[in-house]
Amino acid sequence: MKKIIIWIASIMVIIGMIVGAVLGLKSTNSSSNSGKTTIRLGLMTNSDGQYLAAIAQKEGYFSKYGIKVKTSTFSSGIESVNAITTGQLDIGYVADFAALNRFGGSSKSGLKMFAKLSSSSGSNVKLYVAKGINALSDLKGKTVLTNKGTVTEYWVAKTLAKAGLKSSQVNLVSVETGQEGLALMKSGKASAVWASGQDAAKLAKTGKFKVLTTQSKVTSPTLAFAISNNSFLKKHPKAAEAYLKAINDAVNLVNKHPKMAATVVSEKLNVPKNTVLQVFKSTDFSIDFSKSTVTDLKEIYNYFSKSGDLKHNYDVNDYIDTSILKKAISSATVTDN
């Protein structure tokens, strides 16, 4: 009889542990019992999106609007989009090219771009080349670094087009991080790479490379977006609105007091203040979703369509949802797509 009681007690303990684990898992999703919704936010390392989030956290803007934010950083925006797709994140920061590339990878997707966060003028994005390369045409036969599926791939494609070269006339090598690209450049195994921010600073510091051109001279500005999925936006619209309001406060600080904002970012992320200021200077921070933004997105889509890289054709408008933005920032320029 005693053995039976012990056995039943053991079973009850195991059941209790399972229930506890399930409840623990539930507490890690977007809903919080504290009254504040926790947003799992994906950011690209050394991006203006990471800088804005750092400001919003340090200055208490997220808390101001009643949300908590748990950040995860990735080497590229496409990784945060993939994490949203698999349910690991709620909101991500992504560049135009990476988002459109991901949309074409599946015939069914609930992904939604719900606000444009910034536009890079391209002056801070530079093409570093080895000595002896004095013109874009000199890239013929050289190893050029790219990052498949990201905006870097688009910059490289535009660079080759401007140089009058086909991709078959250069040796394209895809890398996933700036550190990997730096190593290949320093070893002499690569001759050209696009870089910005800290990655650009590290390349310049070696004294081995020169800037051949900038993004603004090769292609249109890169647009960055807040992206989520339809499920999160429908279940937690107020949280999504709060996120945009907090980021907008960060944008206002950058635009009105760039040096103060740069100090906040520098202290929070341990990034040189001058590097942050350079990013601020070359970036137009304005949260909207204008008609010109949609036009730019469709231009990139046309590039994909012509290149044959899309697995599935789609309508860009199907991946845009401006309803959250309209409620969060009433003064924002928003097109009716």
Stockholm file with secondary structure:
# STOCKHOLM 1.0

chainA/1-337         MKKIIIWIASIMVIIGMIVGAVLGLKSTNSSSNSGKTTIRLGLMTNSDGQYLAAIAQKEGYFSKYGIKVKTSTFSSGIESVNAITTGQLDIGYVADFAALNRFGGSSKSGLKMFAKLSSSSGSNVKLYVAKGINALSDLKGKTVLTNKGTVTEYWVAKTLAKAGLKSSQVNLVSVETGQEGLALMKSGKASAVWASGQDAAKLAKTGKFKVLTTQSKVTSPTLAFAISNNSFLKKHPKAAEAYLKAINDAVNLVNKHPKMAATVVSEKLNVPKNTVLQVFKSTDFSIDFSKSTVTDLKEIYNYFSKSGDLKHNYDVNDYIDTSILKKAISSATVTDN
#=GR chainA/1-337 SS CHHHHHHHHHHHHHHHHHHHHHHHHHTTSSCCTTSSEEEEEEEETTSHHHHHHHHHHHTTHHHHTTEEEEEEEESSHHHHHHHHHTTSCSEEEEEHHHHHHHHTTCSCCCEEEEEEEEEECSTTCEEEEETTCCSGGGGTTSEEEECTTSHHHHHHHHHHHHHTCCGGGSEEEECSSHHHHHHHHHHTSCSEEEECHHHHHHHHHHSSEEEEEEGGGTSCCEEEEEEEEHHHHHHCHHHHHHHHHHHHHHHHHHHHCHHHHHHHHHHHHTCCHHHHHHHHHTEEEEEEBCHHHHHHHHHHHHHHHHHTCCSSCCCGGGGBCCHHHHHHCTTSCBCCC
#=GC SS_cons         CHHHHHHHHHHHHHHHHHHHHHHHHHTTSSCCTTSSEEEEEEEETTSHHHHHHHHHHHTTHHHHTTEEEEEEEESSHHHHHHHHHTTSCSEEEEEHHHHHHHHTTCSCCCEEEEEEEEEECSTTCEEEEETTCCSGGGGTTSEEEECTTSHHHHHHHHHHHHHTCCGGGSEEEECSSHHHHHHHHHHTSCSEEEECHHHHHHHHHHSSEEEEEEGGGTSCCEEEEEEEEHHHHHHCHHHHHHHHHHHHHHHHHHHHCHHHHHHHHHHHHTCCHHHHHHHHHTEEEEEEBCHHHHHHHHHHHHHHHHHTCCSSCCCGGGGBCCHHHHHHCTTSCBCCC
//
